[in-house]
């Protein structure tokens, strides 16, 4: 699993926190947005097997659905993230 991100990006940090909490193995690919190495690249970007996911909330949702290791609602609340998608997905599972 590879996470492309910028070290000063709060969105990248959110994903790193979730990856650490889930104890997943990942490699960080540093993108220097100030030097604009990759054109107008938006970060973070997660590569997992053959999937590429962009935007922190989409990445977090993907990780939560595909790597079960406890629910992250309390953490989302502490990070100030909208957890509506998790609540709705859990309701739909019943």
N, C-alpha and C positions, 0 to 999 in steps of 0.2 A: 504494500500500500504506500502510495506517495502523496504527500501534501505539498502543493505549490503555494507559497505564501510569502508575504512581506512581514518582516519582524515588527513593524510598527502598526500593523493592521489589527484592529480589535476583532474583526470578523475572523481572521486567521487564528487569533488567540482563543476565541470561542471553540473552534474546531479542535485545536491542540488540547484544550482542557477536557473535552469529551473523549478524545482518543486516549488521553492519560487515565481518565476515570474508568474507561472500559478496558484499560490495560492491553491495548492493541499495539502490535508492532507496526511502525510506520517510519518512513524516511521523509525528512523535510527537504524540499527543493527551494532554496532561497531565491526569491525574485526581487531585484532592486528596482522598485517602481520609480525612484528618483532618476535613475539612469535610463529608464524606459527600455530595458533590455528586450522585452517581448512585445513591443508595439504598445497598444492600448489594452494590455491584459488586465483583467479583473481577478482579484484573489479573494478568497482561497479557491483552489481547484483540487479536488481529490481524485486520484486514480486508484481504482480498486479492481484488480483483474482486468476485465475488458470494459469496465464502466468508467466514465468520466463525469463527475458531478461538480457543479459550480454553485456558488452562493452558500454562505455558512448555514442557514437554516435548512436548506435542502440537503446539505451534507450531513448535518446532525440528524435529520429525520431518516436518511438512508442508513446511517450507522445504528440508530436505535432499532430500526426494523430488521436489519440484517445481522447484527451482532448483539445478541441478548446477553446482558450481564447486569441486570438491575435497571429499574426505571430511573429516568433522570429529571423527573418533574421538579424536585426540590432544587436541584442544581440549575435548571432552566430559570426557575423563579429568582434564585440568587444572582444569576447573570443578567436578569432583566429581559429574558427572551420570551416570546409569545409561544405558549405551549398548547394553544388551541388545537393544532394539527395532531398532537399526541392524544389528547383527550378524545377527540372525534374518532381517531383511528381505533382507539381501544373500545369505544362504544360500538363501533361498527363490527368489531370482532365478536361481540356477543350475539 
